[in-house]
Structure formats: structure tokens, C-alpha cells
Amino acid sequence: MNRDEMVRIDEAITDAIGAGDLGALDALMSSELAADFKKGIGEIREAFPDYACTSAERVVEGDRLAVRFDYQGTHRGEWLGVPATGQRVTFRGMSLDRFANGVMVESDVVMDWLDVLEQLGGYPNTAR
């Protein structure tokens, strides 16, 4: 796969997540990866129904795509033990994805969950 194809697939995944169209992931990812994403993103969207990407930077090397992303969402349901606050928060993270046969087949995602909890007031930031 070339760079443009990988970026197009990643952008389509990002758009599907933001629209809540998790069924679209079946055509963009391997079946196992799509199932994992649908479960995880589904749980996030229960608490943050407007969860969507606001910025992403992408770097391609071979069959790998590195992405630094910011998602935002409004806290409308319990999340990590914190009851709904109505607060808008930013999720910051990075992923390293691998592509094969026209789909994403691996995705290692790292999110800053402590930052999300701090934004919700569920974990005090003792460094400040």
C-alpha cells in the first residue's frame, strides 16, 4: 500500500469514529481489529456521545502509519468512575498502525487517561 492509501483509510476511520458509524470500521480494518475498536470506541462514545477528532498529524514509513491525535467529547455519562459532568474534554494520544491488503491490521494506541481524569476533576493534579 502506498502512503496516500494508508492516510485515506486512517482518515475514513477517524471520520467513522466521529460520526459514530462504527459499522464502517468493518471495511477499513481486519475483522479482529474492527471488533476491538468497536468495543472500545463504543464504550467511550457511551460516556462522550460527541467524541470526535479535532486534529491529527500523520507520518508514514513503509507499511506503518504513526498518528498523533486529539479527540474531544462532552462528558455525558459515567467514565472511569467519574459521574457525568457535562464538561468538554480533550483526549490526547498516539497510535502506530500497520496496513496490509487494503486495510489496517494492527493498531497500538496510547492515550493520556490521567489527563482526561484530571480534566473531569476525578483525579487531582498534584504537580500544579
N, CA, C and O atoms as a DFTB+ gen file, in Angstrom:
512 C
 N C O
     1  1       0.852      -1.188       0.000
     2  2       0.000       0.000       0.000
     3  2       0.887       1.237       0.000
     4  3       1.962       1.253       0.598
     5  1       0.411       2.268      -0.683
     6  2       1.192       3.500      -0.682
     7  2       0.704       4.450       0.414
     8  3      -0.318       4.220       1.061
     9  1       1.466       5.513       0.593
    10  2       1.188       6.488       1.643
    11  2      -0.235       7.042       1.554
    12  3      -0.943       7.095       2.560
    13  1      -0.652       7.452       0.365
    14  2      -1.971       8.058       0.199
    15  2      -3.091       7.099       0.577
    16  3      -4.088       7.518       1.166
    17  1      -2.941       5.814       0.246
    18  2      -3.971       4.827       0.601
    19  2      -4.069       4.664       2.119
    20  3      -5.167       4.597       2.673
    21  1      -2.922       4.600       2.781
    22  2      -2.938       4.447       4.241
    23  2      -3.557       5.672       4.916
    24  3      -4.356       5.536       5.843
    25  1      -3.191       6.848       4.457
    26  2      -3.758       8.070       5.029
    27  2      -5.265       8.129       4.757
    28  3      -6.035       8.507       5.640
    29  1      -5.692       7.761       3.548
    30  2      -7.129       7.769       3.221
    31  2      -7.895       6.831       4.157
    32  3      -8.959       7.195       4.656
    33  1      -7.369       5.637       4.397
    34  2      -8.035       4.683       5.294
    35  2      -8.078       5.234       6.713
    36  3      -9.112       5.155       7.376
    37  1      -6.962       5.791       7.187
    38  2      -6.934       6.345       8.535
    39  2      -7.920       7.499       8.677
    40  3      -8.611       7.602       9.690
    41  1      -7.989       8.362       7.678
    42  2      -8.957       9.464       7.727
    43  2     -10.390       8.941       7.733
    44  3     -11.246       9.496       8.422
    45  1     -10.660       7.881       6.972
    46  2     -12.007       7.293       6.961
    47  2     -12.345       6.686       8.321
    48  3     -13.486       6.775       8.774
    49  1     -11.363       6.072       8.972
    50  2     -11.576       5.533      10.317
    51  2     -11.879       6.668      11.287
    52  3     -12.810       6.575      12.087
    53  1     -11.094       7.737      11.214
    54  2     -11.301       8.903      12.067
    55  2     -12.702       9.484      11.860
    56  3     -13.388       9.809      12.829
    57  1     -13.124       9.616      10.604
    58  2     -14.461      10.149      10.299
    59  2     -15.555       9.234      10.825
    60  3     -16.550       9.711      11.370
    61  1     -15.383       7.918      10.670
    62  2     -16.393       6.956      11.142
    63  2     -16.524       7.026      12.661
    64  3     -17.636       6.993      13.189
    65  1     -15.400       7.121      13.363
    66  2     -15.452       7.220      14.819
    67  2     -16.188       8.488      15.227
    68  3     -17.045       8.441      16.109
    69  1     -15.872       9.620      14.605
    70  2     -16.521      10.880      14.940
    71  2     -18.007      10.889      14.646
    72  3     -18.783      11.536      15.349
    73  1     -18.409      10.161      13.593
    74  2     -19.826      10.098      13.230
    75  2     -20.574       9.023      14.016
    76  3     -21.800       8.933      13.939
    77  1     -19.837       8.210      14.770
    78  2     -20.474       7.112      15.484
    79  2     -20.864       5.969      14.572
    80  3     -21.676       5.125      14.950
    81  1     -20.299       5.927      13.378
    82  2     -20.594       4.884      12.392
    83  2     -19.575       3.754      12.541
    84  3     -18.737       3.545      11.664
    85  1     -19.653       3.031      13.652
    86  2     -18.658       2.014      13.938
    87  2     -18.752       0.831      12.989
    88  3     -17.773       0.101      12.836
    89  1     -19.884       0.615      12.352
    90  2     -20.013      -0.440      11.350
    91  2     -19.097      -0.211      10.160
    92  3     -18.698      -1.169       9.497
    93  1     -18.758       1.034       9.878
    94  2     -17.867       1.346       8.757
    95  2     -16.463       0.795       8.980
    96  3     -15.712       0.610       8.022
    97  1     -16.103       0.531      10.228
    98  2     -14.773       0.018      10.527
    99  2     -14.550      -1.368       9.932
   100  3     -13.410      -1.758       9.681
   101  1     -15.629      -2.115       9.705
   102  2     -15.509      -3.470       9.143
   103  2     -14.849      -3.472       7.772
   104  3     -14.174      -4.440       7.420
   105  1     -15.028      -2.416       6.993
   106  2     -14.444      -2.347       5.657
   107  2     -13.058      -1.707       5.657
   108  3     -12.368      -1.720       4.638
   109  1     -12.647      -1.146       6.800
   110  2     -11.399      -0.391       6.870
   111  2     -10.309      -1.093       7.677
   112  3      -9.141      -0.709       7.630
   113  1     -10.710      -2.134       8.423
   114  2      -9.792      -2.829       9.331
   115  2      -9.965      -4.330       9.188
   116  3     -10.969      -4.808       8.660
   117  1      -8.970      -5.066       9.666
   118  2      -9.143      -6.514       9.766
   119  2     -10.312      -6.773      10.719
   120  3     -10.632      -5.923      11.550
   121  1     -10.944      -7.929      10.604
   122  2     -12.138      -8.202      11.407
   123  2     -11.848      -8.180      12.907
   124  3     -12.653      -7.664      13.681
   125  1     -10.715      -8.728      13.322
   126  2     -10.375      -8.742      14.749
   127  2     -10.134      -7.325      15.264
   128  3     -10.615      -6.963      16.337
   129  1      -9.395      -6.532      14.505
   130  2      -9.117      -5.159      14.919
   131  2     -10.400      -4.333      14.951
   132  3     -10.607      -3.552      15.879
   133  1     -11.258      -4.495      13.950
   134  2     -12.528      -3.763      13.924
   135  2     -13.373      -4.100      15.149
   136  3     -13.981      -3.211      15.746
   137  1     -13.414      -5.378      15.527
   138  2     -14.191      -5.782      16.704
   139  2     -13.645      -5.122      17.965
   140  3     -14.416      -4.641      18.796
   141  1     -12.320      -5.095      18.116
   142  2     -11.710      -4.452      19.280
   143  2     -12.016      -2.954      19.308
   144  3     -12.370      -2.407      20.352
   145  1     -11.878      -2.297      18.160
   146  2     -12.148      -0.861      18.081
   147  2     -13.616      -0.563      18.380
   148  3     -13.921       0.372      19.121
   149  1     -14.514      -1.347      17.813
   150  2     -15.942      -1.090      18.036
   151  2     -16.286      -1.200      19.515
   152  3     -17.085      -0.414      20.027
   153  1     -15.695      -2.161      20.201
   154  2     -15.950      -2.310      21.637
   155  2     -15.410      -1.101      22.397
   156  3     -16.139      -0.470      23.163
   157  1     -14.130      -0.776      22.184
   158  2     -13.507       0.319      22.923
   159  2     -14.097       1.675      22.612
   160  3     -14.395       2.448      23.522
   161  1     -14.270       1.973      21.338
   162  2     -14.836       3.272      20.945
   163  2     -16.306       3.350      21.366
   164  3     -16.787       4.413      21.757
   165  1     -17.011       2.228      21.285
   166  2     -18.408       2.209      21.738
   167  2     -18.530       2.592      23.203
   168  3     -19.432       3.338      23.582
   169  1     -17.616       2.078      24.032
   170  2     -17.628       2.417      25.456
   171  2     -17.336       3.900      25.664
   172  3     -17.988       4.551      26.480
   173  1     -16.365       4.434      24.937
   174  2     -16.053       5.859      25.067
   175  2     -17.248       6.701      24.633
   176  3     -17.600       7.673      25.300
   177  1     -17.874       6.327      23.512
   178  2     -18.988       7.127      22.993
   179  2     -20.227       7.058      23.890
   180  3     -21.074       7.948      23.829
   181  1     -20.348       6.017      24.721
   182  2     -21.456       5.986      25.693
   183  2     -21.317       7.138      26.688
   184  3     -22.310       7.759      27.066
   185  1     -20.095       7.418      27.107
   186  2     -19.861       8.495      28.066
   187  2     -19.643       9.846      27.393
   188  3     -19.922      10.892      27.980
   189  1     -19.142       9.817      26.155
   190  2     -18.841      11.035      25.397
   191  2     -19.482      10.890      24.015
   192  3     -18.781      10.590      23.049
   193  1     -20.794      11.097      23.899
   194  2     -21.502      10.800      22.640
   195  2     -21.055      11.630      21.440
   196  3     -21.289      11.235      20.298
   197  1     -20.420      12.766      21.678
   198  2     -19.935      13.607      20.574
   199  2     -18.426      13.456      20.355
   200  3     -17.794      14.331      19.764
   201  1     -17.859      12.364      20.824
   202  2     -16.426      12.066      20.715
   203  2     -15.994      12.120      19.259
   204  3     -16.479      11.344      18.436
   205  1     -15.083      13.035      18.940
   206  2     -14.646      13.202      17.551
   207  2     -13.251      13.808      17.527
   208  3     -12.843      14.503      18.457
   209  1     -12.531      13.534      16.455
   210  2     -11.168      14.018      16.280
   211  2     -11.176      15.503      15.909
   212  3     -11.960      15.947      15.071
   213  1     -10.285      16.258      16.553
   214  2     -10.164      17.672      16.231
   215  2      -8.839      17.999      15.552
   216  3      -8.714      19.038      14.905
   217  1      -7.850      17.119      15.697
   218  2      -6.594      17.315      14.962
   219  2      -5.822      16.007      14.926
   220  3      -5.906      15.187      15.841
   221  1      -5.069      15.833      13.849
   222  2      -4.243      14.643      13.711
   223  2      -3.040      14.970      12.841
   224  3      -3.145      15.690      11.847
   225  1      -1.913      14.434      13.230
   226  2      -0.699      14.533      12.428
   227  2      -0.298      13.113      12.075
   228  3      -0.305      12.230      12.933
   229  1       0.049      12.891      10.819
   230  2       0.354      11.543      10.350
   231  2       1.734      11.493       9.702
   232  3       2.128      12.394       8.961
   233  1       2.464      10.402      10.004
   234  2       3.765      10.146       9.406
   235  2       3.763       8.699       8.928
   236  3       3.418       7.787       9.680
   237  1       4.153       8.496       7.665
   238  2       4.156       7.155       7.073
   239  2       5.588       6.694       6.838
   240  3       6.437       7.454       6.372
   241  1       5.835       5.442       7.170
   242  2       7.111       4.797       6.886
   243  2       6.819       3.346       6.529
   244  3       6.374       2.570       7.376
   245  1       7.067       2.983       5.288
   246  2       6.790       1.612       4.848
   247  2       5.309       1.296       4.966
   248  3       4.474       2.014       4.418
   249  1       4.975       0.210       5.688
   250  2       3.575      -0.183       5.866
   251  2       3.005       0.325       7.193
   252  3       1.958      -0.144       7.640
   253  1       3.691       1.281       7.818
   254  2       3.291       1.810       9.130
   255  2       2.898       3.275       9.040
   256  3       3.447       4.050       8.258
   257  1       1.925       3.621       9.874
   258  2       1.446       4.996       9.973
   259  2       1.472       5.387      11.438
   260  3       0.838       4.728      12.262
   261  1       2.187       6.440      11.775
   262  2       2.192       6.985      13.129
   263  2       1.265       8.189      13.144
   264  3       1.319       9.041      12.257
   265  1       0.417       8.248      14.158
   266  2      -0.567       9.327      14.249
   267  2      -0.531       9.922      15.654
   268  3      -0.571       9.196      16.648
   269  1      -0.455      11.253      15.725
   270  2      -0.664      11.975      16.979
   271  2      -2.015      12.636      16.846
   272  3      -2.264      13.349      15.874
   273  1      -2.902      12.408      17.818
   274  2      -4.272      12.890      17.652
   275  2      -4.807      13.548      18.909
   276  3      -4.347      13.292      20.022
   277  1      -5.793      14.404      18.693
   278  2      -6.611      14.987      19.756
   279  2      -8.054      14.702      19.394
   280  3      -8.510      15.022      18.296
   281  1      -8.762      14.101      20.324
   282  2     -10.207      13.936      20.202
   283  2     -10.824      14.789      21.294
   284  3     -10.192      15.049      22.318
   285  1     -12.046      15.219      21.080
   286  2     -12.771      15.936      22.121
   287  2     -14.138      15.315      22.284
   288  3     -14.675      14.698      21.364
   289  1     -14.688      15.486      23.461
   290  2     -16.028      14.988      23.721
   291  2     -16.580      15.630      24.975
   292  3     -15.838      16.129      25.821
   293  1     -17.913      15.608      25.077
   294  2     -18.605      16.160      26.233
   295  2     -19.009      15.001      27.134
   296  3     -19.651      14.049      26.690
   297  1     -18.630      15.091      28.390
   298  2     -18.827      14.019      29.368
   299  2     -20.303      13.938      29.779
   300  3     -20.761      14.693      30.636
   301  1     -21.038      13.009      29.155
   302  2     -22.484      12.866      29.390
   303  2     -22.852      11.601      30.162
   304  3     -24.015      11.411      30.520
   305  1     -21.872      10.736      30.422
   306  2     -22.143       9.501      31.155
   307  2     -20.939       9.123      31.997
   308  3     -19.852       9.667      31.807
   309  1     -21.124       8.197      32.925
   310  2     -20.047       7.772      33.824
   311  2     -18.849       7.288      33.020
   312  3     -18.999       6.557      32.041
   313  1     -17.655       7.705      33.446
   314  2     -16.431       7.290      32.764
   315  2     -15.329       7.118      33.802
   316  3     -15.009       8.047      34.544
   317  1     -14.761       5.933      33.846
   318  2     -13.673       5.604      34.763
   319  2     -14.009       5.997      36.199
   320  3     -13.163       6.499      36.939
   321  1     -15.264       5.757      36.573
   322  2     -15.707       6.032      37.935
   323  2     -16.155       7.453      38.190
   324  3     -16.572       7.771      39.304
   325  1     -16.081       8.329      37.182
   326  2     -16.484       9.726      37.355
   327  2     -17.873       9.906      36.750
   328  3     -18.059       9.677      35.555
   329  1     -18.862      10.318      37.569
   330  2     -20.204      10.565      37.029
   331  2     -20.178      11.700      36.006
   332  3     -19.270      12.532      36.016
   333  1     -21.167      11.729      35.132
   334  2     -21.261      12.753      34.085
   335  2     -21.112      14.152      34.680
   336  3     -21.729      14.485      35.692
   337  1     -20.274      14.964      34.022
   338  2     -20.034      16.338      34.486
   339  2     -20.545      17.380      33.502
   340  3     -20.691      18.547      33.863
   341  1     -20.819      16.977      32.259
   342  2     -21.180      17.937      31.227
   343  2     -19.979      18.699      30.694
   344  3     -20.128      19.576      29.843
   345  1     -18.797      18.377      31.185
   346  2     -17.574      19.079      30.783
   347  2     -17.047      18.560      29.455
   348  3     -17.096      17.362      29.175
   349  1     -16.544      19.473      28.648
   350  2     -15.895      19.123      27.379
   351  2     -14.417      18.869      27.671
   352  3     -13.745      19.697      28.287
   353  1     -13.920      17.716      27.224
   354  2     -12.535      17.355      27.497
   355  2     -11.819      16.976      26.204
   356  3     -12.442      16.669      25.187
   357  1     -10.491      17.010      26.279
   358  2      -9.654      16.621      25.155
   359  2      -8.921      15.335      25.502
   360  3      -8.328      15.215      26.574
   361  1      -8.967      14.380      24.589
   362  2      -8.240      13.119      24.697
   363  2      -7.021      13.247      23.793
   364  3      -7.157      13.470      22.590
   365  1      -5.838      13.108      24.367
   366  2      -4.614      13.187      23.577
   367  2      -3.987      11.806      23.506
   368  3      -3.968      11.065      24.489
   369  1      -3.474      11.471      22.329
   370  2      -2.851      10.171      22.205
   371  2      -2.057      10.018      20.935
   372  3      -1.936      10.930      20.118
   373  1      -1.519       8.816      20.805
   374  2      -0.742       8.466      19.616
   375  2      -1.042       7.013      19.266
   376  3      -1.397       6.203      20.122
   377  1      -0.887       6.712      17.985
   378  2      -1.032       5.318      17.562
   379  2       0.043       4.995      16.537
   380  3       0.535       5.862      15.815
   381  1       0.383       3.723      16.503
   382  2       1.267       3.195      15.475
   383  2       0.492       2.070      14.811
   384  3       0.191       1.054      15.437
   385  1       0.171       2.260      13.541
   386  2      -0.720       1.353      12.818
   387  2       0.034       0.678      11.677
   388  3       0.952       1.248      11.087
   389  1      -0.384      -0.566      11.381
   390  2       0.190      -1.289      10.245
   391  2      -0.928      -1.652       9.288
   392  3      -2.035      -1.994       9.703
   393  1      -0.623      -1.574       7.999
   394  2      -1.595      -1.826       6.945
   395  2      -1.143      -2.994       6.075
   396  3       0.051      -3.189       5.847
   397  1      -2.109      -3.763       5.595
   398  2      -1.843      -4.853       4.653
   399  2      -3.137      -5.172       3.919
   400  3      -4.221      -5.088       4.496
   401  1      -3.023      -5.534       2.667
   402  2      -4.182      -5.959       1.869
   403  2      -5.323      -4.948       1.881
   404  3      -6.493      -5.331       1.885
   405  1      -4.991      -3.666       1.887
   406  2      -6.003      -2.627       1.769
   407  2      -6.743      -2.258       3.036
   408  3      -7.730      -1.525       2.979
   409  1      -6.278      -2.763       4.213
   410  2      -6.939      -2.436       5.484
   411  2      -5.900      -2.246       6.582
   412  3      -4.746      -2.651       6.437
   413  1      -6.317      -1.629       7.676
   414  2      -5.477      -1.539       8.867
   415  2      -5.538      -2.898       9.564
   416  3      -6.623      -3.430       9.797
   417  1      -4.377      -3.458       9.896
   418  2      -4.351      -4.786      10.509
   419  2      -3.814      -4.773      11.943
   420  3      -4.025      -5.729      12.690
   421  1      -3.133      -3.716      12.325
   422  2      -2.633      -3.570      13.699
   423  2      -2.739      -2.113      14.100
   424  3      -2.584      -1.215      13.272
   425  1      -3.006      -1.885      15.382
   426  2      -3.029      -0.525      15.898
   427  2      -2.654      -0.552      17.370
   428  3      -3.378      -1.106      18.197
   429  1      -1.525       0.045      17.685
   430  2      -1.102       0.212      19.074
   431  2      -1.403       1.652      19.447
   432  3      -0.795       2.580      18.915
   433  1      -2.353       1.835      20.372
   434  2      -2.829       3.165      20.743
   435  2      -2.422       3.461      22.188
   436  3      -2.565       2.622      23.078
   437  1      -1.917       4.667      22.393
   438  2      -1.588       5.146      23.733
   439  2      -2.374       6.429      23.955
   440  3      -2.274       7.376      23.175
   441  1      -3.162       6.447      25.036
   442  2      -3.961       7.633      25.375
   443  2      -3.522       8.131      26.752
   444  3      -3.090       7.343      27.593
   445  1      -3.632       9.419      26.975
   446  2      -3.299      10.013      28.263
   447  2      -4.561      10.039      29.133
   448  3      -5.226      11.067      29.259
   449  1      -4.871       8.884      29.729
   450  2      -6.097       8.758      30.531
   451  2      -6.031       9.593      31.796
   452  3      -7.057      10.102      32.247
   453  1      -4.847       9.748      32.381
   454  2      -4.710      10.562      33.580
   455  2      -5.107      12.009      33.285
   456  3      -5.773      12.652      34.097
   457  1      -4.698      12.514      32.129
   458  2      -5.075      13.875      31.737
   459  2      -6.598      13.998      31.617
   460  3      -7.171      14.999      32.047
   461  1      -7.253      12.992      31.037
   462  2      -8.717      13.025      30.915
   463  2      -9.355      13.064      32.305
   464  3     -10.258      13.864      32.552
   465  1      -8.887      12.203      33.211
   466  2      -9.432      12.197      34.575
   467  2      -9.221      13.534      35.274
   468  3     -10.106      14.017      35.980
   469  1      -8.042      14.133      35.077
   470  2      -7.783      15.447      35.674
   471  2      -8.740      16.497      35.117
   472  3      -9.238      17.335      35.869
   473  1      -9.003      16.464      33.812
   474  2      -9.927      17.427      33.205
   475  2     -11.336      17.273      33.777
   476  3     -12.081      18.247      33.885
   477  1     -11.691      16.035      34.142
   478  2     -13.019      15.766      34.704
   479  2     -13.079      16.022      36.200
   480  3     -14.156      15.966      36.795
   481  1     -11.935      16.301      36.817
   482  2     -11.904      16.521      38.252
   483  2     -11.927      15.223      39.044
   484  3     -12.155      15.232      40.254
   485  1     -11.693      14.108      38.364
   486  2     -11.748      12.805      39.038
   487  2     -10.432      12.382      39.634
   488  3     -10.377      11.389      40.359
   489  1      -9.362      13.113      39.348
   490  2      -8.051      12.782      39.878
   491  2      -7.300      14.090      40.034
   492  3      -7.033      14.766      39.040
   493  1      -6.955      14.460      41.247
   494  2      -6.291      15.761      41.426
   495  2      -4.897      15.776      40.827
   496  3      -4.141      14.813      40.953
   497  1      -4.572      16.867      40.183
   498  2      -3.225      17.050      39.634
   499  2      -2.366      17.611      40.755
   500  3      -2.467      18.789      41.099
   501  1      -1.519      16.755      41.322
   502  2      -0.695      17.175      42.442
   503  2       0.556      17.901      41.986
   504  3       1.288      18.443      42.815
   505  1       0.818      17.925      40.694
   506  2       2.026      18.582      40.189
   507  2       1.839      20.087      40.072
   508  3       2.822      20.815      39.928
   509  1       0.628      20.564      40.128
   510  2       0.378      22.018      39.957
   511  2       0.307      22.730      41.264
   512  3       0.105      23.943      41.296
